[in-house]
Amino acid sequence: MPTHPGLCATCQHVKLTATKRGSVFFLCLRSQIDASFRKYPPLPVVQCQGYEPQREAQAPQPPPPRRSDT
């Protein structure tokens, strides 16, 4: 059963990445400019000083897994 990501689900500073095996990781984009933020925070995130809700109401969707051409 997947863990709910907490605040990351609706944060405007998150980028979802998916592996070929279907794992999804929540990348904190704030970590690129501020070392106090973890690149991949442990989930669920229940408090975050950098949290800003997305302008859209919809949570980010992970990109589809990469298809292997072999």
PyMOL CGO cylinders between C-alpha atoms (Angstrom):
from pymol import cmd
from pymol.cgo import CYLINDER

trace = [
    CYLINDER, 0.00, 0.00, 0.00, 1.60, 3.30, -1.06, 0.3, 1, 1, 1, 1, 1, 1,
    CYLINDER, 1.60, 3.30, -1.06, 2.21, 6.00, 1.52, 0.3, 1, 1, 1, 1, 1, 1,
    CYLINDER, 2.21, 6.00, 1.52, 0.27, 9.24, 1.08, 0.3, 1, 1, 1, 1, 1, 1,
    CYLINDER, 0.27, 9.24, 1.08, 2.85, 12.00, 0.49, 0.3, 1, 1, 1, 1, 1, 1,
    CYLINDER, 2.85, 12.00, 0.49, 1.15, 14.50, 2.79, 0.3, 1, 1, 1, 1, 1, 1,
    CYLINDER, 1.15, 14.50, 2.79, 1.82, 18.15, 1.91, 0.3, 1, 1, 1, 1, 1, 1,
    CYLINDER, 1.82, 18.15, 1.91, 3.93, 17.17, -1.12, 0.3, 1, 1, 1, 1, 1, 1,
    CYLINDER, 3.93, 17.17, -1.12, 0.76, 16.04, -2.89, 0.3, 1, 1, 1, 1, 1, 1,
    CYLINDER, 0.76, 16.04, -2.89, -0.38, 19.64, -3.29, 0.3, 1, 1, 1, 1, 1, 1,
    CYLINDER, -0.38, 19.64, -3.29, 2.87, 21.63, -3.11, 0.3, 1, 1, 1, 1, 1, 1,
    CYLINDER, 2.87, 21.63, -3.11, 3.91, 23.78, -6.06, 0.3, 1, 1, 1, 1, 1, 1,
    CYLINDER, 3.91, 23.78, -6.06, 7.58, 22.95, -5.40, 0.3, 1, 1, 1, 1, 1, 1,
    CYLINDER, 7.58, 22.95, -5.40, 7.32, 19.22, -6.09, 0.3, 1, 1, 1, 1, 1, 1,
    CYLINDER, 7.32, 19.22, -6.09, 8.30, 17.26, -9.18, 0.3, 1, 1, 1, 1, 1, 1,
    CYLINDER, 8.30, 17.26, -9.18, 7.29, 13.63, -9.49, 0.3, 1, 1, 1, 1, 1, 1,
    CYLINDER, 7.29, 13.63, -9.49, 9.63, 11.16, -11.10, 0.3, 1, 1, 1, 1, 1, 1,
    CYLINDER, 9.63, 11.16, -11.10, 8.79, 7.57, -11.95, 0.3, 1, 1, 1, 1, 1, 1,
    CYLINDER, 8.79, 7.57, -11.95, 11.11, 4.65, -12.52, 0.3, 1, 1, 1, 1, 1, 1,
    CYLINDER, 11.11, 4.65, -12.52, 10.75, 1.91, -15.11, 0.3, 1, 1, 1, 1, 1, 1,
    CYLINDER, 10.75, 1.91, -15.11, 9.56, -0.37, -12.33, 0.3, 1, 1, 1, 1, 1, 1,
    CYLINDER, 9.56, -0.37, -12.33, 6.75, 2.01, -11.41, 0.3, 1, 1, 1, 1, 1, 1,
    CYLINDER, 6.75, 2.01, -11.41, 8.18, 3.57, -8.24, 0.3, 1, 1, 1, 1, 1, 1,
    CYLINDER, 8.18, 3.57, -8.24, 7.32, 7.25, -7.80, 0.3, 1, 1, 1, 1, 1, 1,
    CYLINDER, 7.32, 7.25, -7.80, 9.58, 9.75, -6.03, 0.3, 1, 1, 1, 1, 1, 1,
    CYLINDER, 9.58, 9.75, -6.03, 8.71, 13.24, -4.86, 0.3, 1, 1, 1, 1, 1, 1,
    CYLINDER, 8.71, 13.24, -4.86, 11.56, 15.65, -5.65, 0.3, 1, 1, 1, 1, 1, 1,
    CYLINDER, 11.56, 15.65, -5.65, 11.53, 18.86, -3.62, 0.3, 1, 1, 1, 1, 1, 1,
    CYLINDER, 11.53, 18.86, -3.62, 12.55, 21.65, -6.01, 0.3, 1, 1, 1, 1, 1, 1,
    CYLINDER, 12.55, 21.65, -6.01, 13.30, 23.93, -3.05, 0.3, 1, 1, 1, 1, 1, 1,
    CYLINDER, 13.30, 23.93, -3.05, 16.28, 21.67, -2.31, 0.3, 1, 1, 1, 1, 1, 1,
    CYLINDER, 16.28, 21.67, -2.31, 17.98, 22.99, -5.45, 0.3, 1, 1, 1, 1, 1, 1,
    CYLINDER, 17.98, 22.99, -5.45, 18.27, 26.50, -4.00, 0.3, 1, 1, 1, 1, 1, 1,
    CYLINDER, 18.27, 26.50, -4.00, 18.14, 25.86, -0.23, 0.3, 1, 1, 1, 1, 1, 1,
    CYLINDER, 18.14, 25.86, -0.23, 20.18, 23.07, 1.36, 0.3, 1, 1, 1, 1, 1, 1,
    CYLINDER, 20.18, 23.07, 1.36, 17.88, 22.97, 4.40, 0.3, 1, 1, 1, 1, 1, 1,
    CYLINDER, 17.88, 22.97, 4.40, 15.29, 21.14, 2.28, 0.3, 1, 1, 1, 1, 1, 1,
    CYLINDER, 15.29, 21.14, 2.28, 15.81, 17.45, 1.59, 0.3, 1, 1, 1, 1, 1, 1,
    CYLINDER, 15.81, 17.45, 1.59, 15.91, 16.47, -2.07, 0.3, 1, 1, 1, 1, 1, 1,
    CYLINDER, 15.91, 16.47, -2.07, 13.61, 13.48, -1.48, 0.3, 1, 1, 1, 1, 1, 1,
    CYLINDER, 13.61, 13.48, -1.48, 11.91, 14.02, 1.90, 0.3, 1, 1, 1, 1, 1, 1,
    CYLINDER, 11.91, 14.02, 1.90, 10.62, 11.04, 3.87, 0.3, 1, 1, 1, 1, 1, 1,
    CYLINDER, 10.62, 11.04, 3.87, 6.89, 10.66, 3.39, 0.3, 1, 1, 1, 1, 1, 1,
    CYLINDER, 6.89, 10.66, 3.39, 4.39, 11.65, 4.57, 0.3, 1, 1, 1, 1, 1, 1,
    CYLINDER, 4.39, 11.65, 4.57, 5.40, 15.29, 4.99, 0.3, 1, 1, 1, 1, 1, 1,
    CYLINDER, 5.40, 15.29, 4.99, 3.14, 16.80, 7.66, 0.3, 1, 1, 1, 1, 1, 1,
    CYLINDER, 3.14, 16.80, 7.66, 5.03, 20.09, 8.20, 0.3, 1, 1, 1, 1, 1, 1,
    CYLINDER, 5.03, 20.09, 8.20, 7.19, 22.10, 5.81, 0.3, 1, 1, 1, 1, 1, 1,
    CYLINDER, 7.19, 22.10, 5.81, 8.32, 25.71, 6.03, 0.3, 1, 1, 1, 1, 1, 1,
    CYLINDER, 8.32, 25.71, 6.03, 8.61, 25.86, 2.23, 0.3, 1, 1, 1, 1, 1, 1,
    CYLINDER, 8.61, 25.86, 2.23, 5.14, 24.52, 1.49, 0.3, 1, 1, 1, 1, 1, 1,
    CYLINDER, 5.14, 24.52, 1.49, 3.10, 26.57, -0.94, 0.3, 1, 1, 1, 1, 1, 1,
    CYLINDER, 3.10, 26.57, -0.94, -0.13, 25.11, -2.34, 0.3, 1, 1, 1, 1, 1, 1,
    CYLINDER, -0.13, 25.11, -2.34, -0.39, 24.67, -6.06, 0.3, 1, 1, 1, 1, 1, 1,
    CYLINDER, -0.39, 24.67, -6.06, -2.27, 27.31, -7.95, 0.3, 1, 1, 1, 1, 1, 1,
    CYLINDER, -2.27, 27.31, -7.95, -4.35, 24.59, -9.59, 0.3, 1, 1, 1, 1, 1, 1,
    CYLINDER, -4.35, 24.59, -9.59, -6.55, 22.42, -7.42, 0.3, 1, 1, 1, 1, 1, 1,
    CYLINDER, -6.55, 22.42, -7.42, -5.30, 19.17, -8.96, 0.3, 1, 1, 1, 1, 1, 1,
    CYLINDER, -5.30, 19.17, -8.96, -2.35, 17.31, -7.43, 0.3, 1, 1, 1, 1, 1, 1,
    CYLINDER, -2.35, 17.31, -7.43, 0.63, 16.56, -9.69, 0.3, 1, 1, 1, 1, 1, 1,
    CYLINDER, 0.63, 16.56, -9.69, 0.53, 13.35, -11.67, 0.3, 1, 1, 1, 1, 1, 1,
    CYLINDER, 0.53, 13.35, -11.67, 3.59, 11.16, -12.07, 0.3, 1, 1, 1, 1, 1, 1,
    CYLINDER, 3.59, 11.16, -12.07, 5.02, 10.86, -15.56, 0.3, 1, 1, 1, 1, 1, 1,
    CYLINDER, 5.02, 10.86, -15.56, 4.33, 7.51, -17.21, 0.3, 1, 1, 1, 1, 1, 1,
    CYLINDER, 4.33, 7.51, -17.21, 7.11, 4.93, -16.74, 0.3, 1, 1, 1, 1, 1, 1,
    CYLINDER, 7.11, 4.93, -16.74, 9.64, 4.88, -19.52, 0.3, 1, 1, 1, 1, 1, 1,
    CYLINDER, 9.64, 4.88, -19.52, 9.08, 2.16, -22.04, 0.3, 1, 1, 1, 1, 1, 1,
    CYLINDER, 9.08, 2.16, -22.04, 11.90, -0.11, -22.96, 0.3, 1, 1, 1, 1, 1, 1,
    CYLINDER, 11.90, -0.11, -22.96, 12.45, -0.58, -26.68, 0.3, 1, 1, 1, 1, 1, 1,
    CYLINDER, 12.45, -0.58, -26.68, 13.98, -4.00, -26.17, 0.3, 1, 1, 1, 1, 1, 1,
]
cmd.load_cgo(trace, "trace")
